[in-house]
Amino acid sequence: MRRSHGPRQGTRHALKKRRRERGKVTITRRLREFKVGDKVLISPEPAVQKGVPHRRFFNKHAKVVEKRGRAYVLEVRDQKATKRVISLPIHLRLSK
């Protein structure tokens, strides 16, 4: 069988929920709002496939730069470079 080279390649364990977290996503997680300048953690929600950032940015801290439609533009440090990532709010959490 040929190897897959898609954007979700190699994410079998990264995009898997723990046993107690399985099921539908709550409405509060879907309607979450962030302000420009908020610090967020990129943690993907496996139940929703749209708007997931690349897996290179999973569990990284980012800063909200702007809102674009329903999604947010984030600034993430990737080694020495600062990159802009677009993600839906369901894949974000407020950082401590």
N, C-alpha and C positions, 0 to 999 in steps of 0.2 A: 504494500500500500504506500502511495506517495505521501510524503510529509506535508502537513499543512503549513503555510507561511502567512496566515491571515493575521489581523491585528490582535486577536485574542489567543494567539499561539502560545502554548506553555502556561496557561492560566488555570489549569484544572484545580489546583489547590488554592491559588490566590483568590479565585472567585467562587469560593465554596463557603456556605454559611455553617455555623456551628449548629448542632442539633436543636438547641432551645430557641434559636433565632429564626428558624424556618417559618415560612408562611408569607402572608401578605404584608406589605409595607404599610405602616400607619399613615393616616392622612396628615398628621403634624409633620412627619418627615418629608412628605411631598410638598407641603406648602411653606417650608422654611424660608425665611428671608435673611439676607446678609447685607450689611452696609459696606460702602466703599471704605477700605482701610482695615476691615476686620481680618484677623489672622485665622485661617482655617486649616484643617487637616483633610487631605484627600484620602477618603476611605470609600472604596466603591461598594455600591449596593448590588449584589449579584442578581437580585430579582428584577432589576431594571437594566436593560442593555443599552438604551439610548444615552448619549451624553457622558459616557465613561471616558476619562482621560486615558492616555497610554499607560501601560502598566509600569513604565519607568518611573512614573510620578506617584504610584501608590504609596500611602503612608508617609507622604512628604508634607511639610508645612508650607503654606502659601499665603499670599496677601491678596485680598480682593481689590482689583484695579477698577473694574467697571461692570455694569450689568448690560447684557446684550440679549434682548428678548427675555426668555425665561432663564437663560443661562448666565453664568458669571465668567468674567475673564480674570485669571489668576496669574500672579507673578511667582515663579518657582525658581529656586536656585538649583541648577543642574551642573554639578562640579563647579567650574569657575564662571559659567555663563548664567545669565538670568533669562528665563524663557517664559513666554506667555502661553497659558493653557486655558482652553474653554471647557467648562464642565457644568452639568446641571446640579442644582442645589441638593438633590437627593444623595449625591456622592460626596458631599462635604459635611464636615462637623466643625463647630467652633473649637479653636485651639485654646489650650490653657496657658 
